[in-house]
Amino acid sequence: MRRRIVRWWAMTELRAEKRPDPKRRAFWLKHLHQWHWISSALCLVAMLLFSVTGVTLNHASKIEARPQVTQRHGQLPAPLLAQLAEAGDTDKAPLPADVREWLSTELSLRVGDRVAEWSDGEVYLSLPRPGGDAWLNIDRAGGAVEYEKTDRGWVSWFNDLHKGRNTGPAWSWFIDVFAVACVIFCLTGLFLLQLHARQRPGTWPVVGLGLVVMLVIMIVFIH
């Protein structure tokens, strides 16, 4: 009888040691839930955008786009044309400030300090943009200004946002911050799955299924 009592007591102590501390579990649940919902709130709109554009990019060839081309022409005044002549044989340099101001006033073009390509006969400035393209050409001899912009529509614009194509440093920083928030969202979700896995036996099989499906497609179907 005494041996049975001792054995029962030892088993009880062993179970108590294996049982997780409720306070510790509550602490991690509280903080993981907090980080999970904050990161999900930060990611929500951007994640929807990147998910939808992921589909449109995957089927880009099936989505028709009708580019719209806009052209503008102008004549550079003689004083500004003289400034281009004074620039000499510069290969690559921004346009003079007065020329940029004239372009903004007369043609509503804001080129900033982008680097232009200079040659003996012309100055060419490439102006790539999300969802399209544009360029500016100035004849250094006669002062003729020619501008052309191609717009491929909203779908192309959002697709370029997804790729970070010609979007500038601000959007590039946003993508980096968004990626970090997504990592936090996924990791906190993983730890929450671990905490709830005992009450949900299908947790790890479902997670494993997602991993296996991805690996099979990568190994077998991607050539």
N, C-alpha and C positions, 0 to 999 in steps of 0.2 A: 504493500500500500504506500509505504513511504517513497519507494522508487518511482511509483506512478506520479505522486505529487511533485517530486523533484523534476521529473521529466516534463510534466505539464507546465511547471513554472519556467523551466528553461525555454520551452517552445514559446511561451507567452513573451518572455524577455526578447527572444530572437525576432518575433513578429513586431514587437514594439520598436526594435532598432531599425527594421526595414521600413516601417511606416514613415512616410515623409512628415516633417514638422509642419503642422497646419499654419503656424505663423509665417514660416519661411515661404510656404506655398502662396499664402495670401499676399505677401510682399511682392513676389515675382509676378503674380497675376495682375496686381494693381499697376505696377510699373510697365509691364509688357503691354497691357491693354491701353495704357496712356500713350506710350510711344507708337503703338499700332494705329490708334485712331488719329493721332496727330499726323503721322506720315501718310496715312490713307487720305486724310482731308487735303493735305498739300498736293498729293499726286492725282487726286480724283479727275479734275478737268483735263490736265495734261495727259493722263493715262488714257482717257477716252479719245483724245485727239490722236495720240500716237497709235492706238489700237485701230481706229478707223482708217488712218492714213497707211497703216500697215497693210490693210486689205486693198486700198486703192493702189498702193505701190505694187502689190503682188499681181494686180490685174491691170496694170497701167496700159498694156497694149490693147485691152478691150474697151478702155474708156476713151471715147473720141474727144479730141480737143481741137477747137478751131482758133488758131492764133489770130490775134488782132494786131495789126501793124499800124503804128502811128509815126508820122514823119513831121518834122519841123525844120524850117529853113530860116536863115537870117544872114545879115551882112555885118561883119565886125567893123566898127568905126576905125578910121585911120590911126588915131593915137594908140588904140589897143593893138592894132595890127603891128605898129612899130615896136611895141613891147615884145611881141612874139619874135620879131626880127632880131631884137637885142639879145634874145636868149641864146643865140648862136647855135652851136652844134650839139646841144644837150641831147643825150639819148633818151633818158627817162627822168622826168621831173613833173611836179604839179603845175597846173596852169597858173599864171600870175593872178594875184588877188583881184585886180581890176577886171580881168577877163571873167573870172568866176562871178563877180558881182553883176556884170553885164548879162551873163547867161541866166542868172537868177531873175533879173528884172525883165529882160526881153523875152526869154523863152521858157521861163519858170523851171529852170534846170538847176538843181543843187548838186554840184559835183564834189564839193568839199576839197580836201587835199589829196584826192586820189592821183596816183602817178600816171601820167600820160606818156605815150610813145612819140618822140620827136624825130622828124626826118627833115631833109632839105625842103620838101615841098608841102608837108602837112603835119598837123598834130592830131594824133588819134588817141581817143580815150575810151577804153572799154568800161561799160557800166552794167555788169551782170547783176541780176536781182532775182529774188525768189519768184518762181512762176513765170519767168520770162528772161528777156535779155535786152540790152540797149547799148548803143555806141554813139560817140560824138566825133565828128571830123571837122577840122578847121584848116582851110587852105591858107598857108602862110604867105602866098604870093598875092592872092586877090581878096582874102578875108571872108570867103564864102563859108558859112557855117551850116552843117548838115547833121541832123539828129534823127535817130530811128529807134523806136521802142517796140518790142514784141511782147505781147501779153498772151499767155497760154491758158488763162482762166484760173478759177479758185481752186480746182482740184490740184492742178500743178503747183499752185502757190503753197497749199498745205503739204503736198508731198515734199517740196523743197524744205519746208520747215522741219519735217520729219528727219530729213537727211542733214540738216544744218547747212544747206548749200547757199552760199552768198547771203547769209543772214546777219553777219556782223558779230562782234565780240559779245554784245549783251545777250543775244539769243544763245550763243555758245556757252556762256556762263550759266544761263538758265537750264540748259540741257544737263550740264554737269551737276547742278544742285538737284534737279529732278531725278537724275540717276541715283544719287546718294539717298534721296528720300525713298526711292523704290527699293533699294537694297535694305534700308531699315524696315520698311513695310514687310518685305519678304522674310527677313530674319526674325522679326518679332512674331510674325505669323507662324514660322516654323517652331519657335519655342512654345508658343501657345498650343500648337498641335501636340507637342511633347507633354505638356502639362495635362491636356485633356485626353490623351491617348488611352488611358486606362478605362475611362468611361465610354470610349468610342473605339471598339476593336477594329473598325474598318479604316482607321486613320492612315496607318503606314502602308497597307496594301494599296490604297488609292494614291498615296504619294509615290510609291514604287511604280505603279502603273503609269503615272505621268512621266517618270524618268525612263522607263523601259520603252514606251511608245516613241519618245523623242530619240533615244539611242538607236532604235530599230530603223527609223526613217533616215537618220543621219548615216548609218553604216550601210544599209541595204539599198535605199532608194535615191540617195544623192550621188550623182556621178560627176 
